[in-house]
Amino acid sequence: MELIKFNEDQQITKNVISDIITEAVSSVLDGEINPIEAAIRIKANEEILKGIRKDLDSVILDAAELYSKGDRNINGIEFNVVQGRKKYDFSNDAEWTDLKAKLAAREAYLKAMPQFNPETGEQSPVKESNGRDYLTIKFPK
């Protein structure tokens, strides 16, 4: 499994992407590729692509801005520049800071409660669950 490269004359569509995914998954399920080896290569490709995108993001946005709004299309693929979401910083508001501290204290108190108290017969109001299991991959430097 390598970083996916498209031919210059190949149109990139959702169907083409879906076919590539199906082919890769089949290679693992059919035993042609070790699942752990696949996971390592997938993780490497994710990090490569994330790094390329991060380093080129400003260049990409600058290039996209050169296209007029109605003409943002290359080879049938539409693209648009979207303004980032607003972020608010409430940390300078004393009441918000106090409420956040009280909430954190309440959460700590509820987490410390037993799920079931045999003395009182009370069930904890807190529902406890685990997230999905996942594999960690660490590359050597």
N, C-alpha and C positions, 0 to 999 in steps of 0.2 A: 504494500500500500504506500503510495507516494502522494505528495501534494498534488491535487487534481489540476491538470493543465488542460485548457480548452484549445482546440485548433482555431486559428485565426478566422477561418471561414465557417466555423460552427456557431450557430445561434444558441445563446444560452436562454433556456426556457425552464419553467418549473418542471416540465416533463423530463427534460434532459437531466436536471438535478435529481429528480426522483429516481430515474434509471440508474444513475451513478450510486445513489444510496442503496438501492435494491441490490445492485451487483456487489457492492462492498459487504453488505450484511450477508448475502448468500455465500460469499467466499468464507466468511467466518463460520456460519452455520453448517456449511458443507465440509468443514474441517480442513480447508485449503490454507487457512491462516489461523494461528493460535490466538484465542480470544485475548489473552494478556498482551501478546505482541501487538494485536490490533489496538488495544486500549493505549499502549505506549505511543504508537504512531499517531493515533487520533489526538492524544494530548499534545504531542510535539507539533502537529499541524495547527492545532488551536493556538498554541503559544506563538508560533511563527506568524500566523495570520493576524493575531491580535497585535503583535509587535509592529508588523508592516502597517496595519491600519492606524495605529497610534502615531507612528512616525510620519505618516503621509496625510493624516486627517486634515490639517490646515491647508495643505496643497490641494487636496481633493475638494474641499469646500470653496477655496478660491477659484478653482477651475469651474466648478458647478455654477458659481455666481456669474460667470461670463455668459452663460446661456440665458436667453430671455425666458420668462415664465412659461410661455406656450411651446417653447422649442426644447424642452428638457427631455430629450429622447435620443438614445444612441442604439442603433441596430434593433429597434423595437422595444428597447428596455427603457422604461420611464424612470426618471429620478427627480427628486425635489430636495431643496434645502429647507429643513424644519428648524425653527428657533428652539433652543433648549428650554427646559421647564424652569419655572420660577422657583427659587429657593428662599426660604424665610429663616432668619436666625432670631429665635425668641429668647436667647440666653440673657439678654439685657433687661428682660421683664422680670421683676422680683416675684410677682404672683405666679407666673409660669414656672419659674425655677423652683419655687416652693412646692407647687403641685406636682412637678416632675419628681422631686425628691420624695414626696409623700407616696406617690405611685410606686416608686422603686422600693420603698420600705414595705409597702403593703404586699407587693409581689414576693419579696424575700420572706415575709411572714407566712404567706400562703404556701410557698414552696417548701418551707420547713415543716408544715403540718403533715401528720401521717395521712395516707389516703383513706384509712379507716381507723377510727378510734374505738377499740373494743370496750372501753369503760363507759363511754356515752352512747355508743352505737351510731355516732355521726359519721357520715360520708363526707370527705373533703369536697368542696365546691370546685376544686381545681382538677381539670382533666389533664392527665399526663399521657404523652405519646412520644414516640421516637420518629425522627425523620427517616428517610430512605437510606439504606446502606449504600456506601459508595467506596470506590477504590482510590487510594491516593498514589500518585506517581511523583517521584523525586528524581530529577535528572542530575548526574554529576556535573561539576563545573568544568 
